[in-house]
Amino acid sequence: MEEQRSQRRGGPPHPPGARPARRRRWAHGHAHGPGRGPRRTPWLSSLVVAASVPVATAFASSHGEGDERLTPLAWALLLLVPVFLPLRRHRPVLALAGTAVVTLAFLAVGHRYGPVFVPLVITVFTAVVSGRRQAAWWTVGAFWACHALFAHWLHRHLPPAGDRAAPWGHELIAAAWVCAVLAASELARIKKEEWIRQRTERAAAARRRADEERLRIARELHDVLAHSISVINVQAGVGLALLDSDPEQARTALTTIKAASKEALGEVRQVLDGLRTPGDAPRAPAPGLDRLPELVEQAATAGLDVTVATGGASFPLPPGTDLAAFRIVQEALTNVVRHSGSRRARVRIVYGRDRLALHVDDDGPATGSDAGGSGNGLAGMRERAAALGGGIEAGVRPDGGFRVRADLPVRRAALPVQQKETP
């Protein structure tokens, strides 16, 4: 029957022995809004208040001025006051209104002593902290006005008979207590909102760091694989073309493919090791411009003749700048292999006082063929340069070639180590 009813409502049937979701929600608490977590019904604290308030109020009434004795109606109202406390988290306005009405009824029957106001204070505090500020302020204001009305104007018509008006000093004390309760509630609300805001900012910062890390890894993998796969692609074409006519040259191409793939696997493994053990030091240093001869040699195996020139007083680069410079040159040479009809490229590295300039030129023209790239090479170079506060300029030269120019700011950590000018 339960399965049939569920299917008629359009939902999936409940598994055998499972309760409907609504019953489970009220039984175990549920989330009210994103990030707040489950709100469980405060049974334990409500029972403690429900047990202590009547006893303490009866004791205060019997030992206060006039030795008042609680009437059966007063006892009924006193037992009814804490009934609304379990609702204060799920229905704060309802709990506040119900507690205020029952407390006013208790005061109207002629009893003014004891901690009968404790449930009202708790519901006011909960309503303010949960964001129902206007309801809490209006309820407290109405309660204080009714209390003053009972104590100074309607006391002749309310029990006990012959009751006199309360001193106005009591109202000032009551007003002070009301202000104190509201002030404490507002302070707790501000602290809670500040805590939620900080938690949200921390979560957003964590997501932002994760996004930045994913972008960094994507750039790193792109740069590693794009260059190596380009070399492998060129050598595979050479090997296929010469397999029958020149087996020895085909063997050389396959050897180059093996070396390039091994190096690519090593660098990919280094990136993945950083993901698996983020707290450990990397097993191998990040590549830098000191590995430029290896890059030139790899380009040569792909049929690209690369010349390197260095200008200015060279000095040790920060690791991040060194890696970015190496990857920019690597990606620029990869684009020459993929998209240029020229088999010659020129790399010039200029060390400035606080800048590093990179120039990668080829004589073109563009082949216009699809070399299987992802199309993210220039975007990755710009992201690397922008992360350091630099920039990238890339475009066709007037003579038909292509130029990539990178300008990277450098914070020098040491004095220049050598002076050289290579033509």
C-alpha positions as CSV (number, residue, x, y, z in Angstrom):
1,M,0.0,0.0,0.0
2,E,2.8,2.4,0.9
3,E,4.5,1.7,-2.5
4,Q,1.2,2.3,-4.3
5,R,0.6,5.6,-2.5
6,S,4.2,6.7,-3.3
7,Q,3.7,5.9,-7.0
8,R,0.4,7.8,-7.2
9,R,2.2,10.9,-5.8
10,G,4.8,10.6,-8.5
11,G,7.7,9.7,-6.3
12,P,9.8,6.5,-6.1
13,P,8.6,3.8,-3.7
14,H,10.1,3.7,-0.3
15,P,12.4,0.7,0.4
16,P,10.8,-2.0,2.7
17,G,11.0,-0.9,6.3
18,A,12.0,2.7,5.5
19,R,10.0,5.6,6.9
20,P,9.0,8.5,4.6
21,A,11.5,11.3,4.3
22,R,9.2,13.8,6.1
23,R,9.0,11.6,9.2
24,R,12.8,11.1,9.2
25,R,13.3,14.8,8.8
26,W,11.3,15.7,11.9
27,A,12.7,12.8,13.9
28,H,16.4,13.6,13.3
29,G,16.4,17.3,12.4
30,H,17.2,18.9,9.1
31,A,19.0,21.7,7.5
32,H,17.4,25.1,7.4
33,G,19.2,26.9,4.6
34,P,22.7,26.3,3.2
35,G,25.6,26.1,5.6
36,R,23.5,26.0,8.8
37,G,23.5,22.3,9.4
38,P,20.8,20.3,11.0
39,R,18.6,21.9,13.6
40,R,17.7,19.4,16.3
41,T,14.9,19.8,18.6
42,P,16.3,20.9,22.0
43,W,14.5,18.3,24.1
44,L,16.9,18.1,27.0
45,S,17.2,21.8,27.7
46,S,13.5,22.2,27.4
47,L,12.8,19.5,29.9
48,V,15.3,21.0,32.3
49,V,13.5,24.4,32.1
50,A,10.1,22.8,32.3
51,A,11.0,21.0,35.5
52,S,12.8,23.8,37.2
53,V,10.7,26.8,36.4
54,P,7.4,25.7,38.1
55,V,9.2,24.5,41.2
56,A,11.3,27.7,41.5
57,T,8.3,30.0,40.8
58,A,6.2,28.2,43.4
59,F,9.0,28.5,45.9
60,A,9.5,32.3,45.1
61,S,5.7,32.9,45.4
62,S,5.4,31.2,48.8
63,H,8.4,33.0,50.2
64,G,7.9,36.4,48.7
65,E,5.9,39.4,49.9
66,G,2.4,38.4,50.9
67,D,3.2,34.7,50.9
68,E,1.2,34.0,47.7
69,R,-0.1,30.5,47.0
70,L,-0.4,29.4,43.5
71,T,-4.0,28.7,42.4
72,P,-4.9,25.7,40.2
73,L,-5.2,28.0,37.2
74,A,-1.8,29.5,38.0
75,W,-0.3,26.0,38.2
76,A,-1.9,25.1,34.8
77,L,-0.4,28.2,33.2
78,L,2.9,27.7,34.9
79,L,3.1,24.2,33.4
80,L,2.0,25.5,30.0
81,V,4.8,28.2,29.8
82,P,7.7,25.9,28.9
83,V,5.6,23.9,26.4
84,F,6.6,26.1,23.5
85,L,10.4,25.8,24.2
86,P,11.0,22.7,22.0
87,L,9.7,24.8,19.0
88,R,12.1,27.7,19.5
89,R,14.6,26.5,16.8
90,H,12.2,25.3,14.2
91,R,9.5,27.9,14.8
92,P,11.1,30.8,16.8
93,V,8.2,33.3,16.2
94,L,5.5,30.8,17.2
95,A,7.5,29.8,20.3
96,L,8.0,33.4,21.3
97,A,4.4,34.4,20.8
98,G,3.1,31.4,22.7
99,T,5.4,31.8,25.6
100,A,4.7,35.6,25.8
101,V,0.9,35.0,25.8
102,V,1.0,32.3,28.5
103,T,3.4,34.3,30.6
104,L,1.0,37.4,30.4
105,A,-1.9,35.1,31.4
106,F,0.1,34.0,34.4
107,L,0.7,37.6,35.4
108,A,-2.9,38.5,34.8
109,V,-4.1,36.0,37.5
110,G,-2.2,37.9,40.1
111,H,1.3,36.3,40.3
112,R,4.4,38.3,39.7
113,Y,7.2,36.4,41.4
114,G,9.7,33.7,40.4
115,P,11.6,32.8,37.3
116,V,8.5,32.4,35.2
117,F,10.2,34.9,32.8
118,V,13.1,32.5,32.0
119,P,11.2,30.7,29.1
120,L,10.4,34.1,27.6
121,V,14.0,35.2,27.8
122,I,15.1,32.0,26.1
123,T,12.7,32.4,23.2
124,V,13.5,36.1,22.8
125,F,17.2,35.2,22.6
126,T,16.6,32.4,20.1
127,A,14.4,34.6,17.9
128,V,16.9,37.4,17.7
129,V,19.8,35.1,17.1
130,S,17.9,33.3,14.3
131,G,17.2,36.5,12.5
132,R,13.6,37.2,13.7
133,R,14.6,40.6,15.2
134,Q,11.4,42.6,14.4
135,A,9.2,39.9,15.8
136,A,11.3,39.7,19.0
137,W,11.4,43.5,19.5
138,W,7.6,43.9,18.9
139,T,6.8,41.0,21.2
140,V,9.0,42.3,24.0
141,G,7.6,45.8,23.6
142,A,4.0,44.5,23.6
143,F,4.8,42.3,26.6
144,W,6.2,45.2,28.6
145,A,3.2,47.4,27.7
146,C,0.8,44.8,28.8
147,H,2.7,44.2,32.0
148,A,2.5,48.0,32.8
149,L,-1.2,48.0,31.9
150,F,-1.9,45.1,34.3
151,A,0.2,46.6,37.1
152,H,-1.1,50.2,37.0
153,W,-4.5,50.4,35.4
154,L,-6.2,47.0,35.3
155,H,-5.1,45.7,38.7
156,R,-8.5,46.5,40.2
157,H,-10.2,44.2,37.7
158,L,-7.7,41.3,38.0
159,P,-7.1,38.9,40.9
160,P,-6.3,39.0,43.7
161,A,-9.0,41.2,45.1
162,G,-7.9,44.4,46.6
163,D,-4.6,44.4,44.8
164,R,-2.8,47.8,44.7
165,A,-0.8,49.3,41.8
166,A,2.8,48.4,41.6
167,P,5.4,51.1,42.1
168,W,6.7,52.7,38.9
169,G,10.3,51.8,40.0
170,H,9.4,48.2,39.3
171,E,8.7,49.2,35.7
172,L,12.1,50.9,35.4
173,I,13.7,47.7,36.7
174,A,11.7,45.6,34.2
175,A,12.7,48.0,31.3
176,A,16.3,47.7,32.3
177,W,16.0,43.9,32.2
178,V,14.3,44.0,28.8
179,C,17.1,46.2,27.4
180,A,19.7,43.9,28.9
181,V,18.1,40.8,27.3
182,L,17.7,42.5,23.9
183,A,21.3,43.8,24.0
184,A,22.7,40.4,24.9
185,S,20.6,38.8,22.1
186,E,21.8,41.3,19.5
187,L,25.4,40.8,20.6
188,A,25.0,37.1,20.2
189,R,23.4,37.6,16.8
190,I,26.2,39.8,15.6
191,K,28.8,37.3,16.8
192,K,26.9,34.5,15.0
193,E,26.7,36.4,11.8
194,E,30.4,37.3,12.0
195,W,31.2,33.6,12.5
196,I,29.1,32.6,9.6
197,R,30.7,35.3,7.4
198,Q,34.2,34.2,8.4
199,R,33.3,30.6,7.7
200,T,31.9,31.5,4.3
201,E,34.9,33.5,3.5
202,R,37.2,30.7,4.5
203,A,35.2,28.2,2.4
204,A,35.3,30.6,-0.6
205,A,39.1,31.1,-0.1
206,A,39.6,27.4,0.1
207,R,37.6,26.9,-3.2
208,R,39.6,29.7,-4.8
209,R,42.9,28.1,-3.7
210,A,41.6,24.8,-5.1
211,D,40.7,26.4,-8.4
212,E,44.0,28.2,-8.6
213,E,45.8,24.9,-7.9
214,R,43.8,23.1,-10.6
215,L,44.6,25.8,-13.0
216,R,48.3,25.6,-12.1
217,I,48.3,21.8,-12.6
218,A,46.4,22.2,-15.9
219,R,49.0,24.7,-17.2
220,E,51.8,22.5,-16.0
221,L,50.4,19.3,-17.6
222,H,49.6,21.2,-20.8
223,D,53.1,22.6,-21.1
224,V,54.7,19.2,-20.4
225,L,52.5,17.2,-22.6
226,A,52.2,19.7,-25.5
227,H,55.9,19.9,-26.1
228,S,56.6,16.2,-25.7
229,I,53.7,15.1,-27.8
230,S,54.7,17.5,-30.5
231,V,58.2,16.0,-30.6
232,I,56.7,12.5,-30.6
233,N,54.2,13.4,-33.3
234,V,57.0,14.8,-35.6
235,Q,59.3,11.8,-35.0
236,A,56.4,9.3,-35.5
237,G,55.7,10.9,-38.9
238,V,59.4,10.6,-39.8
239,G,59.6,7.0,-38.6
240,L,56.6,6.0,-40.7
241,A,57.9,7.7,-43.8
242,L,61.4,6.1,-43.5
243,L,60.4,2.7,-42.1
244,D,60.9,0.9,-45.4
245,S,63.4,3.2,-47.2
246,D,65.8,4.0,-44.3
247,P,65.3,1.7,-41.3
248,E,68.3,3.2,-39.5
249,Q,66.8,6.7,-39.6
250,A,63.4,5.2,-38.5
251,R,65.2,3.6,-35.6
252,T,66.6,7.0,-34.6
253,A,63.1,8.5,-34.7
254,L,61.8,5.7,-32.5
255,T,64.6,6.3,-30.1
256,T,63.8,10.0,-29.9
257,I,60.1,9.0,-29.3
258,K,61.1,6.8,-26.4
259,A,63.3,9.5,-24.8
260,A,60.7,12.2,-25.2
261,S,57.9,10.0,-23.8
262,K,60.1,8.9,-20.8
263,E,60.9,12.6,-20.0
264,A,57.2,13.5,-20.3
265,L,56.2,10.6,-18.0
266,G,58.8,11.7,-15.5
267,E,57.5,15.3,-15.4
268,V,53.8,14.2,-15.3
269,R,54.8,11.8,-12.4
270,Q,56.4,14.8,-10.6
271,V,53.2,16.8,-10.9
272,L,51.0,13.9,-9.7
273,D,53.4,13.2,-6.8
274,G,52.8,16.8,-5.7
275,L,49.0,16.1,-5.7
276,R,49.3,12.8,-3.7
277,T,51.7,14.2,-1.1
278,P,51.1,18.0,-0.9
279,G,53.0,18.3,2.3
280,D,56.2,16.6,1.1
281,A,59.1,18.2,-0.8
282,P,59.1,17.5,-4.5
283,R,61.4,14.6,-5.5
284,A,62.9,16.6,-8.4
285,P,63.5,20.4,-8.7
286,A,61.1,22.3,-10.9
287,P,62.6,23.0,-14.4
288,G,64.1,26.4,-15.1
289,L,66.2,28.2,-17.7
290,D,69.2,26.1,-16.7
291,R,67.4,23.3,-18.6
292,L,67.2,25.3,-21.8
293,P,69.9,23.3,-23.5
294,E,67.8,20.1,-23.0
295,L,64.8,22.0,-24.6
296,V,67.0,23.0,-27.6
297,E,68.1,19.4,-28.0
298,Q,64.5,18.2,-27.9
299,A,63.5,20.8,-30.5
300,A,66.4,19.7,-32.7
301,T,65.1,16.1,-32.7
302,A,61.8,17.5,-34.0
303,G,63.7,19.2,-36.9
304,L,63.8,22.7,-35.4
305,D,67.1,24.6,-35.3
306,V,67.1,26.8,-32.2
307,T,69.6,29.5,-31.4
308,V,69.8,31.0,-27.9
309,A,71.2,34.4,-27.1
310,T,71.5,36.0,-23.6
311,G,71.9,39.6,-22.8
312,G,72.4,41.6,-19.6
313,A,73.9,40.6,-16.3
314,S,72.4,37.2,-15.4
315,F,71.4,36.5,-11.8
316,P,69.6,33.7,-10.0
317,L,65.8,33.9,-10.6
318,P,63.2,33.1,-8.0
319,P,61.8,29.6,-8.5
320,G,58.4,30.7,-9.7
321,T,59.8,33.1,-12.3
322,D,62.4,30.6,-13.4
323,L,59.7,28.0,-14.0
324,A,57.4,30.4,-15.8
325,A,60.2,31.5,-18.1
326,F,61.1,27.9,-19.0
327,R,57.5,27.0,-19.7
328,I,56.9,30.1,-21.8
329,V,60.0,29.3,-24.0
330,Q,58.9,25.7,-24.1
331,E,55.4,26.5,-25.2
332,A,56.6,29.1,-27.8
333,L,59.0,26.5,-29.3
334,T,56.1,23.9,-29.3
335,N,54.0,26.4,-31.3
336,V,56.8,26.8,-33.8
337,V,57.0,23.1,-34.3
338,R,53.2,22.8,-34.6
339,H,52.2,25.8,-36.6
340,S,55.2,27.3,-38.4
341,G,56.6,26.4,-41.8
342,S,60.0,27.6,-40.6
343,R,62.5,25.2,-39.2
344,R,64.5,27.9,-37.4
345,A,63.7,29.7,-34.2
346,R,65.6,32.3,-32.1
347,V,65.4,32.6,-28.4
348,R,66.8,35.7,-26.7
349,I,66.8,36.2,-22.9
350,V,67.5,39.7,-21.6
351,Y,68.2,40.2,-17.9
352,G,67.3,43.7,-16.7
353,R,67.6,45.5,-13.4
354,D,64.3,44.1,-12.1
355,R,62.8,42.6,-15.3
356,L,63.3,39.5,-17.4
357,A,62.5,39.7,-21.1
358,L,62.0,36.7,-23.3
359,H,61.9,36.8,-27.1
360,V,61.1,33.8,-29.3
361,D,61.0,34.4,-33.0
362,D,60.5,32.3,-36.1
363,D,60.6,33.2,-39.8
364,G,57.2,31.7,-40.6
365,P,55.0,31.5,-42.5
366,A,52.2,29.7,-40.6
367,T,51.3,26.3,-42.0
368,G,47.6,26.7,-41.3
369,S,47.3,22.9,-40.5
370,D,45.8,21.4,-37.4
371,A,48.6,20.0,-35.4
372,G,46.4,18.6,-32.7
373,G,47.0,21.2,-30.1
374,S,44.4,22.2,-27.4
375,G,44.4,25.9,-28.4
376,N,45.3,26.9,-24.8
377,G,49.0,27.6,-25.4
378,L,49.0,31.4,-25.6
379,A,46.3,31.6,-22.9
380,G,48.5,29.5,-20.6
381,M,51.6,31.7,-21.3
382,R,49.5,34.8,-20.5
383,E,48.2,33.3,-17.3
384,R,51.7,32.4,-16.2
385,A,53.0,35.9,-16.9
386,A,50.0,37.6,-15.3
387,A,50.4,35.5,-12.1
388,L,53.9,37.2,-11.7
389,G,52.6,40.6,-12.6
390,G,54.0,40.5,-16.2
391,G,52.6,40.3,-19.7
392,I,52.8,38.5,-23.0
393,E,52.8,40.0,-26.5
394,A,52.3,37.5,-29.4
395,G,51.7,38.2,-33.0
396,V,52.8,38.1,-36.6
397,R,55.9,40.2,-37.5
398,P,55.8,42.5,-40.6
399,D,58.1,40.1,-42.4
400,G,55.7,37.2,-42.0
401,G,57.3,35.5,-39.0
402,F,55.8,35.1,-35.5
403,R,57.1,36.6,-32.3
404,V,56.4,35.9,-28.7
405,R,57.6,38.5,-26.2
406,A,57.3,38.0,-22.4
407,D,58.1,40.6,-19.8
408,L,58.4,39.3,-16.3
409,P,59.1,41.3,-13.2
410,V,61.9,39.9,-11.0
411,R,62.7,40.5,-7.4
412,R,66.3,39.9,-7.2
413,A,67.4,37.8,-4.3
414,A,71.2,38.1,-4.9
415,L,73.7,40.2,-6.7
416,P,74.6,39.4,-10.4
417,V,76.8,36.3,-10.6
418,Q,78.1,36.8,-14.1
419,Q,78.2,39.2,-17.0
420,K,77.9,37.9,-20.5
421,E,76.6,38.9,-23.8
422,T,76.1,36.2,-26.4
423,P,75.4,37.2,-30.0
